[in-house]
């Protein structure tokens, strides 16, 4: 016997939809609340110094080691700025990433230097340091110097700096000196890829903290919340699919959540510091959106009951080919990041257009919501490819990190509508069944009443036939024989009177046998004793009557009662 704890099949289907929609709604509500708190915090806090201009120098390098070892060596090497040729540039500043560039292992490397001077606008407290904030740095491992002294370097996690904002705390002595601080930031980059430097701000720790918190929330915390929410929804969908294998859309949603979790890992975690491991991780991450869109398309096909096997086969072939051909095993030495993703955009557009055609055909709200969410993913992906990913706008956020909430909320809305519709169908079927059952019960009651009437009529008929038979055999035969004897002159008046008495006694026996005695022999004989006692007394016979307590006799009915009365009466008549 299966334990009750695992008897999930009895859980109402609507509970699963409510829980899953609640997860997405809770995440969206938390995001809106956090955004509101950030806005209030920005109005109530002092602003640090934001630099619109900076001095830049592109330093050519004679090294080609694009790895942790090479960046560590650059950080340890004292900078020689005597030969620098500074130029004024605007911040943010970047060299956009080309769509496709040949990048051999010995690709040339340069280093971009950015220099600003910070003068505190007001004296700082003795325990409050100066901090440097940069929204995003894309390129190699950066190094930050203050008054010619190396303060920080991120050679250990440089692969994640594209999405991790920079916050560097300067030594406390620099904030207490009251003197200007020359800040220099060095960013190595490959000439075929370029670099990007976002907004640069310098101020006290109190001024930098709210800016840092906002940036971390939108670049790191929000993707993490989306990934965890999606993972939980995937677990719910998988458990639901295990209980009801016919709900194939639940399996599609589970696999889509796995694809999204793989894609979202890139926003806050580097899978490996090794270059080979990083390339494998990047290839898997870059292929995951195609799988997710394919699963979304299959989900839309399932809920709309459409079937396009050839189109699905072509899409599956494209996704598999894209996943296999972009693996590092081929060692093409080609950076096709933007080119690959633009091909993905074309693939996604085809899916969205086809789902839009579903909306026109079926005209259902859940399909419309799913279609809007898919188009939102397309626009978010285009924005990310044009701005932050292509290094055009380093301050821009990756909108695909937020689009997942709407996509999976659309999934849950479709599932919720499906489950509620199924529940409504069950309730309507139960209502129709109850109505039919009530009608059938009414028919049965009517038939039962009709049968009861027929049975009553049959009982009366049988009783009438029995009475007629008893009267015919008893009173009738006695009267006929007496009449024949009178007509033949064989009986004197005294004999006729005796014969008539016998007929009357027989008639009384028949009548007494019809009385309700409830199978009680004592009651039956008591009526006979009362009637025959007077005749015995008139004949000078004293009657002494005694009966034991006799239980009810189930077989004692009117015919049997009549026979018993006849036997007793015949015995008494013989005595007389």
Beta strands, then each sheet from edge to edge (+ up, - down):
strand 1: 49-51
strand 2: 53-60
strand 3: 87-90
strand 4: 93-94
strand 5: 101-102
strand 6: 109-118
strand 7: 130-134
strand 8: 137-138
strand 9: 142-146
strand 10: 149-153
strand 11: 166-169
strand 12: 181-190
strand 13: 196-197
strand 14: 200-204
strand 15: 334-335
sheet 1: 1+ 14- 7+ 11-
sheet 2: 3+ 2- 6+ 12- 9+ 10-
sheet 3: 4+ 13- 8+
sheet 4: 5+ 15-
end
